[in-house]
Amino acid sequence: MKTFDPTLREYVIRAISDDYESLELILESVIGWAVERAGVADKEGTLKALVGLIEDGSAQAYVLGRDARPVDYSESSLDDLWFYVTPNGMKFLKQFQEDWQ
């Protein structure tokens, strides 16, 4: 089976591009896309890709309540965080959208 580590960033940004997503929902999407392409994805690699996107300004962590409130990413509060693409991330995302159709 192929490993899609270099493609995980693409999968993660795709997963958070249309709505706020929890890590659980991101994993579900990313693993599904990897399986469709005879690849593998896991929580560790997916989380690493997500953190990389946050660090380069392509994704943002949020706490959801009445409104989405941007917060700093913290692994200790991972279960309470939701993630969404930033305007910078949308530029990255546009590189791949044609491939998805």
MOPAC internal coordinates of N, CA, C and O (Angstrom, degrees):
PM7 1SCF
backbone

  N    0.0000 0     0.00 0     0.00 0    0    0    0
  C    1.4425 1     0.00 0     0.00 0    1    0    0
  C    1.5157 1   110.14 1     0.00 0    2    1    0
  O    1.2310 1   120.38 1   -35.90 1    3    2    1
  N    1.3154 1   116.87 1   144.10 1    3    2    1
  C    1.4552 1   122.03 1   177.49 1    5    3    2
  C    1.5236 1   110.08 1   -78.33 1    6    5    3
  O    1.2310 1   120.96 1   -29.91 1    7    6    5
  N    1.3116 1   115.77 1   150.09 1    7    6    5
  C    1.4560 1   121.26 1   172.34 1    9    7    6
  C    1.5209 1   107.09 1  -106.02 1   10    9    7
  O    1.2310 1   120.41 1   -44.66 1   11   10    9
  N    1.3078 1   116.82 1   135.34 1   11   10    9
  C    1.4534 1   121.66 1  -176.08 1   13   11   10
  C    1.5223 1   112.87 1  -108.25 1   14   13   11
  O    1.2310 1   119.59 1  -145.30 1   15   14   13
  N    1.3266 1   118.39 1    34.70 1   15   14   13
  C    1.4544 1   120.04 1  -179.99 1   17   15   14
  C    1.5294 1   112.83 1   -51.82 1   18   17   15
  O    1.2310 1   118.82 1   134.31 1   19   18   17
  N    1.3448 1   119.86 1   -45.69 1   19   18   17
  C    1.4665 1   118.92 1   179.03 1   21   19   18
  C    1.5337 1   112.98 1   -64.49 1   22   21   19
  O    1.2310 1   120.15 1   157.73 1   23   22   21
  N    1.2992 1   117.31 1   -22.27 1   23   22   21
  C    1.4563 1   121.75 1  -177.42 1   25   23   22
  C    1.5277 1   112.23 1   -92.86 1   26   25   23
  O    1.2310 1   119.77 1   171.62 1   27   26   25
  N    1.3067 1   118.05 1    -8.38 1   27   26   25
  C    1.4637 1   120.07 1  -177.65 1   29   27   26
  C    1.5250 1   112.39 1   -59.07 1   30   29   27
  O    1.2310 1   119.93 1   141.86 1   31   30   29
  N    1.3211 1   117.74 1   -38.14 1   31   30   29
  C    1.4791 1   119.48 1   177.44 1   33   31   30
  C    1.5231 1   110.43 1   -57.42 1   34   33   31
  O    1.2310 1   120.97 1   135.79 1   35   34   33
  N    1.3153 1   115.76 1   -44.21 1   35   34   33
  C    1.4689 1   120.10 1   178.88 1   37   35   34
  C    1.5251 1   110.56 1   -61.52 1   38   37   35
  O    1.2310 1   120.24 1   133.82 1   39   38   37
  N    1.3106 1   117.16 1   -46.18 1   39   38   37
  C    1.4624 1   120.84 1  -179.77 1   41   39   38
  C    1.5296 1   111.54 1   -62.85 1   42   41   39
  O    1.2310 1   120.65 1   136.70 1   43   42   41
  N    1.3293 1   116.36 1   -43.30 1   43   42   41
  C    1.4659 1   119.77 1  -178.52 1   45   43   42
  C    1.5200 1   110.51 1   -65.62 1   46   45   43
  O    1.2310 1   119.83 1   134.09 1   47   46   45
  N    1.3204 1   117.93 1   -45.91 1   47   46   45
  C    1.4659 1   119.52 1  -179.02 1   49   47   46
  C    1.5203 1   110.06 1   -64.61 1   50   49   47
  O    1.2310 1   120.64 1   144.73 1   51   50   49
  N    1.2986 1   116.38 1   -35.27 1   51   50   49
  C    1.4698 1   120.23 1   176.04 1   53   51   50
  C    1.5316 1   110.41 1   -63.17 1   54   53   51
  O    1.2310 1   120.49 1   138.48 1   55   54   53
  N    1.3209 1   116.66 1   -41.52 1   55   54   53
  C    1.4694 1   121.28 1  -177.67 1   57   55   54
  C    1.5242 1   112.10 1   -65.07 1   58   57   55
  O    1.2310 1   120.07 1   148.22 1   59   58   57
  N    1.3244 1   117.47 1   -31.78 1   59   58   57
  C    1.4697 1   120.11 1  -176.70 1   61   59   58
  C    1.5168 1   113.02 1  -101.57 1   62   61   59
  O    1.2310 1   120.05 1  -169.59 1   63   62   61
  N    1.3060 1   117.52 1    10.41 1   63   62   61
  C    1.4609 1   120.65 1  -171.87 1   65   63   62
  C    1.5221 1   115.10 1   -82.21 1   66   65   63
  O    1.2310 1   119.23 1   162.89 1   67   66   65
  N    1.3164 1   119.07 1   -17.11 1   67   66   65
  C    1.4631 1   118.56 1  -175.44 1   69   67   66
  C    1.5201 1   113.94 1  -120.09 1   70   69   67
  O    1.2310 1   120.12 1   174.96 1   71   70   69
  N    1.3296 1   117.38 1    -5.04 1   71   70   69
  C    1.4614 1   120.20 1  -179.41 1   73   71   70
  C    1.5209 1   108.49 1  -169.99 1   74   73   71
  O    1.2310 1   120.73 1   -17.60 1   75   74   73
  N    1.3080 1   116.20 1   162.40 1   75   74   73
  C    1.4610 1   120.66 1   172.95 1   77   75   74
  C    1.5218 1   107.72 1   -66.65 1   78   77   75
  O    1.2310 1   120.80 1   -46.44 1   79   78   77
  N    1.3306 1   116.07 1   133.56 1   79   78   77
  C    1.4525 1   120.55 1  -177.12 1   81   79   78
  C    1.5250 1   110.35 1  -130.99 1   82   81   79
  O    1.2310 1   121.02 1   -38.93 1   83   82   81
  N    1.3068 1   115.66 1   141.07 1   83   82   81
  C    1.4612 1   121.37 1   173.62 1   85   83   82
  C    1.5278 1   107.98 1   -81.62 1   86   85   83
  O    1.2310 1   120.47 1   -14.44 1   87   86   85
  N    1.3257 1   116.71 1   165.56 1   87   86   85
  C    1.4622 1   119.32 1   177.51 1   89   87   86
  C    1.5239 1   110.58 1   -59.31 1   90   89   87
  O    1.2310 1   120.24 1   141.21 1   91   90   89
  N    1.3042 1   117.14 1   -38.79 1   91   90   89
  C    1.4688 1   120.63 1   179.49 1   93   91   90
  C    1.5328 1   111.49 1   -58.81 1   94   93   91
  O    1.2310 1   120.33 1   135.37 1   95   94   93
  N    1.3162 1   116.97 1   -44.63 1   95   94   93
  C    1.4649 1   120.70 1   179.38 1   97   95   94
  C    1.5275 1   111.60 1   -69.69 1   98   97   95
  O    1.2310 1   120.83 1   143.16 1   99   98   97
  N    1.3226 1   116.03 1   -36.84 1   99   98   97
  C    1.4653 1   119.80 1   176.80 1  101   99   98
  C    1.5274 1   109.59 1   -61.97 1  102  101   99
  O    1.2310 1   120.74 1   132.99 1  103  102  101
  N    1.3143 1   116.18 1   -47.01 1  103  102  101
  C    1.4752 1   120.49 1   179.34 1  105  103  102
  C    1.5188 1   111.75 1   -58.77 1  106  105  103
  O    1.2310 1   120.60 1   136.30 1  107  106  105
  N    1.3093 1   116.46 1   -43.70 1  107  106  105
  C    1.4683 1   120.64 1   179.84 1  109  107  106
  C    1.5225 1   110.54 1   -57.64 1  110  109  107
  O    1.2310 1   120.41 1   133.42 1  111  110  109
  N    1.3267 1   116.83 1   -46.58 1  111  110  109
  C    1.4651 1   121.07 1   179.83 1  113  111  110
  C    1.5189 1   111.81 1   -66.90 1  114  113  111
  O    1.2310 1   120.47 1   130.38 1  115  114  113
  N    1.3248 1   116.72 1   -49.62 1  115  114  113
  C    1.4592 1   121.53 1  -176.20 1  117  115  114
  C    1.5279 1   111.07 1   -61.19 1  118  117  115
  O    1.2310 1   120.13 1   134.02 1  119  118  117
  N    1.3024 1   117.35 1   -45.98 1  119  118  117
  C    1.4661 1   120.69 1   179.82 1  121  119  118
  C    1.5304 1   110.26 1   -63.65 1  122  121  119
  O    1.2310 1   120.25 1   139.85 1  123  122  121
  N    1.3193 1   117.13 1   -40.15 1  123  122  121
  C    1.4660 1   120.70 1   177.98 1  125  123  122
  C    1.5188 1   112.18 1   -61.57 1  126  125  123
  O    1.2310 1   120.14 1   134.78 1  127  126  125
  N    1.3341 1   117.34 1   -45.22 1  127  126  125
  C    1.4705 1   120.12 1   179.30 1  129  127  126
  C    1.5195 1   111.29 1   -65.98 1  130  129  127
  O    1.2310 1   120.12 1   141.39 1  131  130  129
  N    1.3247 1   117.37 1   -38.61 1  131  130  129
  C    1.4651 1   120.00 1   178.41 1  133  131  130
  C    1.5295 1   110.55 1   -63.52 1  134  133  131
  O    1.2310 1   120.26 1   136.10 1  135  134  133
  N    1.3184 1   117.10 1   -43.90 1  135  134  133
  C    1.4610 1   121.57 1  -179.87 1  137  135  134
  C    1.5287 1   110.38 1   -62.43 1  138  137  135
  O    1.2310 1   120.11 1   139.64 1  139  138  137
  N    1.3278 1   117.39 1   -40.36 1  139  138  137
  C    1.4733 1   120.87 1   178.68 1  141  139  138
  C    1.5203 1   111.60 1   -57.88 1  142  141  139
  O    1.2310 1   120.70 1   151.16 1  143  142  141
  N    1.3235 1   116.26 1   -28.84 1  143  142  141
  C    1.4609 1   120.85 1  -177.99 1  145  143  142
  C    1.5274 1   111.59 1  -106.29 1  146  145  143
  O    1.2310 1   120.65 1  -156.28 1  147  146  145
  N    1.3189 1   116.36 1    23.72 1  147  146  145
  C    1.4737 1   123.16 1   178.24 1  149  147  146
  C    1.5195 1   112.22 1    57.22 1  150  149  147
  O    1.2310 1   120.82 1  -144.36 1  151  150  149
  N    1.3179 1   116.03 1    35.64 1  151  150  149
  C    1.4563 1   121.51 1   178.35 1  153  151  150
  C    1.5109 1   110.40 1  -116.05 1  154  153  151
  O    1.2310 1   121.47 1     5.48 1  155  154  153
  N    1.3073 1   114.80 1  -174.52 1  155  154  153
  C    1.4491 1   120.67 1   177.74 1  157  155  154
  C    1.5163 1   109.24 1  -132.29 1  158  157  155
  O    1.2310 1   120.93 1   -28.80 1  159  158  157
  N    1.3082 1   115.83 1   151.20 1  159  158  157
  C    1.4564 1   122.74 1   174.01 1  161  159  158
  C    1.5184 1   106.61 1  -145.49 1  162  161  159
  O    1.2310 1   120.86 1   -31.27 1  163  162  161
  N    1.3062 1   115.96 1   148.73 1  163  162  161
  C    1.4604 1   119.83 1   178.89 1  165  163  162
  C    1.5250 1   109.84 1  -136.22 1  166  165  163
  O    1.2310 1   121.31 1    -6.71 1  167  166  165
  N    1.3102 1   115.09 1   173.29 1  167  166  165
  C    1.4660 1   120.45 1  -176.71 1  169  167  166
  C    1.5253 1   111.08 1   -62.84 1  170  169  167
  O    1.2310 1   120.39 1   135.49 1  171  170  169
  N    1.3180 1   116.87 1   -44.51 1  171  170  169
  C    1.4680 1   120.41 1  -177.37 1  173  171  170
  C    1.5270 1   111.95 1   -60.15 1  174  173  171
  O    1.2310 1   120.22 1   131.26 1  175  174  173
  N    1.3200 1   117.19 1   -48.74 1  175  174  173
  C    1.4604 1   121.13 1  -179.89 1  177  175  174
  C    1.5138 1   112.43 1   -66.71 1  178  177  175
  O    1.2310 1   120.77 1   140.72 1  179  178  177
  N    1.3263 1   116.14 1   -39.28 1  179  178  177
  C    1.4596 1   120.84 1   179.52 1  181  179  178
  C    1.5193 1   110.35 1   -65.92 1  182  181  179
  O    1.2310 1   120.20 1   136.35 1  183  182  181
  N    1.3107 1   117.22 1   -43.65 1  183  182  181
  C    1.4606 1   120.99 1   178.45 1  185  183  182
  C    1.5238 1   110.75 1   -64.16 1  186  185  183
  O    1.2310 1   120.25 1   140.24 1  187  186  185
  N    1.3177 1   117.13 1   -39.76 1  187  186  185
  C    1.4661 1   120.93 1   177.88 1  189  187  186
  C    1.5336 1   110.19 1   -61.28 1  190  189  187
  O    1.2310 1   120.40 1   137.25 1  191  190  189
  N    1.3249 1   116.84 1   -42.75 1  191  190  189
  C    1.4668 1   120.73 1   178.06 1  193  191  190
  C    1.5254 1   110.63 1   -64.32 1  194  193  191
  O    1.2310 1   120.07 1   137.82 1  195  194  193
  N    1.3276 1   117.48 1   -42.18 1  195  194  193
  C    1.4611 1   121.78 1   179.16 1  197  195  194
  C    1.5291 1   110.84 1   -62.14 1  198  197  195
  O    1.2310 1   120.39 1   133.33 1  199  198  197
  N    1.3166 1   116.85 1   -46.67 1  199  198  197
  C    1.4713 1   120.73 1   179.11 1  201  199  198
  C    1.5249 1   110.30 1   -61.91 1  202  201  199
  O    1.2310 1   120.19 1   140.31 1  203  202  201
  N    1.3186 1   117.23 1   -39.69 1  203  202  201
  C    1.4630 1   120.58 1   176.42 1  205  203  202
  C    1.5153 1   111.97 1   -60.69 1  206  205  203
  O    1.2310 1   120.42 1   138.70 1  207  206  205
  N    1.3230 1   116.80 1   -41.30 1  207  206  205
  C    1.4646 1   120.79 1   177.77 1  209  207  206
  C    1.5224 1   111.25 1   -65.40 1  210  209  207
  O    1.2310 1   120.30 1   142.22 1  211  210  209
  N    1.3135 1   117.04 1   -37.78 1  211  210  209
  C    1.4692 1   120.73 1   176.89 1  213  211  210
  C    1.5257 1   109.49 1   -65.91 1  214  213  211
  O    1.2310 1   120.43 1   134.06 1  215  214  213
  N    1.3158 1   116.79 1   -45.94 1  215  214  213
  C    1.4630 1   121.18 1  -177.89 1  217  215  214
  C    1.5241 1   112.75 1   -62.79 1  218  217  215
  O    1.2310 1   119.88 1   146.88 1  219  218  217
  N    1.3341 1   117.83 1   -33.12 1  219  218  217
  C    1.4626 1   118.50 1   179.92 1  221  219  218
  C    1.5289 1   113.14 1   -93.14 1  222  221  219
  O    1.2310 1   120.63 1  -173.48 1  223  222  221
  N    1.3286 1   116.40 1     6.52 1  223  222  221
  C    1.4647 1   120.46 1   174.82 1  225  223  222
  C    1.5153 1   114.89 1    84.22 1  226  225  223
  O    1.2310 1   119.98 1  -166.67 1  227  226  225
  N    1.3267 1   117.65 1    13.33 1  227  226  225
  C    1.4662 1   121.13 1  -179.68 1  229  227  226
  C    1.5258 1   113.11 1   -91.20 1  230  229  227
  O    1.2310 1   120.18 1   165.39 1  231  230  229
  N    1.3251 1   117.26 1   -14.61 1  231  230  229
  C    1.4650 1   122.31 1   179.91 1  233  231  230
  C    1.5331 1   108.25 1  -140.96 1  234  233  231
  O    1.2310 1   121.27 1   -22.26 1  235  234  233
  N    1.3176 1   115.18 1   157.74 1  235  234  233
  C    1.4615 1   121.46 1   179.94 1  237  235  234
  C    1.5228 1   108.91 1  -135.44 1  238  237  235
  O    1.2310 1   121.01 1   -37.90 1  239  238  237
  N    1.3208 1   115.68 1   142.10 1  239  238  237
  C    1.4647 1   121.54 1   174.10 1  241  239  238
  C    1.5261 1   108.39 1   -88.87 1  242  241  239
  O    1.2310 1   121.05 1   -33.43 1  243  242  241
  N    1.3230 1   115.59 1   146.57 1  243  242  241
  C    1.4649 1   122.27 1  -178.99 1  245  243  242
  C    1.5209 1   110.04 1  -138.70 1  246  245  243
  O    1.2310 1   121.78 1   -23.92 1  247  246  245
  N    1.3139 1   114.19 1   156.08 1  247  246  245
  C    1.4560 1   122.10 1   165.85 1  249  247  246
  C    1.5244 1   104.65 1  -110.51 1  250  249  247
  O    1.2310 1   120.77 1   -50.58 1  251  250  249
  N    1.3161 1   116.13 1   129.42 1  251  250  249
  C    1.4582 1   120.12 1  -178.58 1  253  251  250
  C    1.5167 1   110.31 1   -98.30 1  254  253  251
  O    1.2310 1   121.34 1   -42.29 1  255  254  253
  N    1.3057 1   115.04 1   137.71 1  255  254  253
  C    1.4496 1   124.13 1   174.51 1  257  255  254
  C    1.5131 1   105.30 1  -149.33 1  258  257  255
  O    1.2310 1   120.36 1    50.70 1  259  258  257
  N    1.3009 1   116.92 1  -129.30 1  259  258  257
  C    1.4762 1   118.68 1   172.35 1  261  259  258
  C    1.5139 1   110.66 1   -63.84 1  262  261  259
  O    1.2310 1   121.51 1   144.75 1  263  262  261
  N    1.3162 1   114.72 1   -35.25 1  263  262  261
  C    1.4582 1   122.28 1   176.78 1  265  263  262
  C    1.5225 1   108.15 1  -129.26 1  266  265  263
  O    1.2310 1   121.31 1   -17.23 1  267  266  265
  N    1.3098 1   115.10 1   162.77 1  267  266  265
  C    1.4618 1   119.86 1   173.22 1  269  267  266
  C    1.5256 1   107.35 1   -83.84 1  270  269  267
  O    1.2310 1   120.86 1   -53.72 1  271  270  269
  N    1.3179 1   115.96 1   126.28 1  271  270  269
  C    1.4617 1   121.15 1  -179.25 1  273  271  270
  C    1.5237 1   108.44 1  -115.18 1  274  273  271
  O    1.2310 1   120.03 1   -62.10 1  275  274  273
  N    1.3598 1   117.54 1   117.90 1  275  274  273
  C    1.4598 1   119.25 1   178.86 1  277  275  274
  C    1.5234 1   110.66 1   -65.25 1  278  277  275
  O    1.2310 1   120.84 1   -40.38 1  279  278  277
  N    1.3247 1   116.00 1   139.62 1  279  278  277
  C    1.4624 1   122.60 1   179.68 1  281  279  278
  C    1.5243 1   108.33 1  -139.36 1  282  281  279
  O    1.2310 1   121.20 1   -16.40 1  283  282  281
  N    1.3221 1   115.30 1   163.60 1  283  282  281
  C    1.4575 1   119.98 1   173.36 1  285  283  282
  C    1.5214 1   108.41 1   -72.30 1  286  285  283
  O    1.2310 1   121.19 1   -36.48 1  287  286  285
  N    1.3177 1   115.34 1   143.52 1  287  286  285
  C    1.4560 1   120.45 1   176.81 1  289  287  286
  C    1.5192 1   109.61 1   -67.94 1  290  289  287
  O    1.2310 1   121.04 1   -43.30 1  291  290  289
  N    1.3114 1   115.62 1   136.70 1  291  290  289
  C    1.4583 1   121.97 1   174.84 1  293  291  290
  C    1.5226 1   108.05 1  -144.33 1  294  293  291
  O    1.2310 1   120.97 1   -56.60 1  295  294  293
  N    1.3157 1   115.75 1   123.40 1  295  294  293
  C    1.4629 1   119.08 1  -179.84 1  297  295  294
  C    1.5283 1   111.15 1   -62.24 1  298  297  295
  O    1.2310 1   120.29 1   150.02 1  299  298  297
  N    1.3273 1   117.04 1   -29.98 1  299  298  297
  C    1.4654 1   120.03 1  -178.77 1  301  299  298
  C    1.5303 1   112.46 1   -68.98 1  302  301  299
  O    1.2310 1   120.13 1   158.81 1  303  302  301
  N    1.3333 1   117.36 1   -21.19 1  303  302  301
  C    1.4710 1   119.86 1   177.38 1  305  303  302
  C    1.5206 1   111.99 1  -112.45 1  306  305  303
  O    1.2310 1   120.65 1  -157.50 1  307  306  305
  N    1.3168 1   116.36 1    22.50 1  307  306  305
  C    1.4607 1   122.66 1  -175.34 1  309  307  306
  C    1.5263 1   113.04 1   -53.61 1  310  309  307
  O    1.2310 1   119.92 1   141.40 1  311  310  309
  N    1.3262 1   117.76 1   -38.60 1  311  310  309
  C    1.4635 1   120.57 1  -178.08 1  313  311  310
  C    1.5243 1   112.98 1   -68.26 1  314  313  311
  O    1.2310 1   119.89 1   164.17 1  315  314  313
  N    1.3274 1   117.82 1   -15.83 1  315  314  313
  C    1.4638 1   122.05 1  -179.57 1  317  315  314
  C    1.5187 1   112.86 1  -101.35 1  318  317  315
  O    1.2310 1   120.11 1   178.26 1  319  318  317
  N    1.3169 1   117.40 1    -1.74 1  319  318  317
  C    1.4625 1   121.38 1  -174.17 1  321  319  318
  C    1.5190 1   112.43 1   -98.65 1  322  321  319
  O    1.2310 1   122.24 1   -29.82 1  323  322  321
  N    1.3107 1   113.32 1   150.18 1  323  322  321
  C    1.4539 1   122.95 1   173.09 1  325  323  322
  C    1.5194 1   105.97 1  -125.48 1  326  325  323
  O    1.2310 1   120.34 1   -23.03 1  327  326  325
  N    1.3184 1   116.96 1   156.97 1  327  326  325
  C    1.4566 1   120.55 1  -172.98 1  329  327  326
  C    1.5244 1   110.09 1  -131.55 1  330  329  327
  O    1.2310 1   122.01 1   -34.66 1  331  330  329
  N    1.3406 1   113.76 1   145.34 1  331  330  329
  C    1.4589 1   120.04 1  -179.87 1  333  331  330
  C    1.5208 1   108.65 1  -147.05 1  334  333  331
  O    1.2310 1   120.97 1   -28.85 1  335  334  333
  N    1.2954 1   115.76 1   151.15 1  335  334  333
  C    1.4536 1   122.82 1   179.75 1  337  335  334
  C    1.5362 1   109.76 1   -71.10 1  338  337  335
  O    1.2310 1   120.56 1   -33.10 1  339  338  337
  N    1.3293 1   116.54 1   146.90 1  339  338  337
  C    1.4700 1   122.66 1   176.76 1  341  339  338
  C    1.5315 1   108.92 1   -98.48 1  342  341  339
  O    1.2310 1   120.04 1    -8.34 1  343  342  341
  N    1.3326 1   117.54 1   171.66 1  343  342  341
  C    1.4735 1   118.61 1   174.68 1  345  343  342
  C    1.5363 1   112.08 1   -56.60 1  346  345  343
  O    1.2310 1   120.28 1   141.05 1  347  346  345
  N    1.3208 1   117.07 1   -38.95 1  347  346  345
  C    1.4681 1   120.46 1   175.94 1  349  347  346
  C    1.5284 1   110.50 1   -62.00 1  350  349  347
  O    1.2310 1   120.69 1   139.65 1  351  350  349
  N    1.3214 1   116.29 1   -40.35 1  351  350  349
  C    1.4564 1   120.94 1   178.04 1  353  351  350
  C    1.5178 1   112.69 1   -65.88 1  354  353  351
  O    1.2310 1   120.49 1   148.58 1  355  354  353
  N    1.3233 1   116.68 1   -31.42 1  355  354  353
  C    1.4697 1   120.05 1   178.20 1  357  355  354
  C    1.5257 1   110.65 1   -63.38 1  358  357  355
  O    1.2310 1   120.44 1   145.02 1  359  358  357
  N    1.3200 1   116.77 1   -34.98 1  359  358  357
  C    1.4652 1   120.10 1   176.84 1  361  359  358
  C    1.5296 1   109.93 1   -63.60 1  362  361  359
  O    1.2310 1   120.70 1   135.64 1  363  362  361
  N    1.3204 1   116.27 1   -44.36 1  363  362  361
  C    1.4605 1   121.41 1   177.30 1  365  363  362
  C    1.5262 1   110.45 1   -62.54 1  366  365  363
  O    1.2310 1   120.99 1   137.12 1  367  366  365
  N    1.3112 1   115.72 1   -42.88 1  367  366  365
  C    1.4589 1   122.48 1  -178.50 1  369  367  366
  C    1.5191 1   112.28 1   -60.48 1  370  369  367
  O    1.2310 1   119.93 1   139.70 1  371  370  369
  N    1.3182 1   117.73 1   -40.30 1  371  370  369
  C    1.4658 1   121.43 1  -176.68 1  373  371  370
  C    1.5229 1   112.31 1   -60.84 1  374  373  371
  O    1.2310 1   120.16 1   155.88 1  375  374  373
  N    1.3281 1   117.29 1   -24.12 1  375  374  373
  C    1.4577 1   120.95 1   177.79 1  377  375  374
  C    1.5272 1   111.71 1   -62.21 1  378  377  375
  O    1.2310 1   120.28 1   153.05 1  379  378  377
  N    1.3214 1   117.07 1   -26.95 1  379  378  377
  C    1.4544 1   121.12 1  -171.16 1  381  379  378
  C    1.5288 1   114.25 1  -109.92 1  382  381  379
  O    1.2310 1   119.55 1   167.48 1  383  382  381
  N    1.2990 1   118.46 1   -12.52 1  383  382  381
  C    1.4651 1   120.16 1  -172.55 1  385  383  382
  C    1.5089 1   113.40 1   -59.38 1  386  385  383
  O    1.2310 1   119.35 1   142.69 1  387  386  385
  N    1.3013 1   118.85 1   -37.31 1  387  386  385
  C    1.4684 1   120.09 1   179.99 1  389  387  386
  C    1.5279 1   111.12 1   -64.34 1  390  389  387
  O    1.2310 1   119.97 1   146.69 1  391  390  389
  N    1.3137 1   117.66 1   -33.31 1  391  390  389
  C    1.4638 1   121.15 1   179.87 1  393  391  390
  C    1.5254 1   112.53 1   -67.98 1  394  393  391
  O    1.2310 1   119.60 1   156.76 1  395  394  393
  N    1.3145 1   118.38 1   -23.24 1  395  394  393
  C    1.4534 1   121.95 1  -175.60 1  397  395  394
  C    1.5113 1   112.30 1   -81.94 1  398  397  395
  O    1.2310 1   120.06 1   162.16 1  399  398  397
  N    1.3119 1   117.48 1   -17.84 1  399  398  397
  C    1.4646 1   120.14 1  -174.53 1  401  399  398
  C    1.4967 1   111.72 1   -90.52 1  402  401  399
  O    1.2310 1   120.10 1   180.00 1  403  402  401

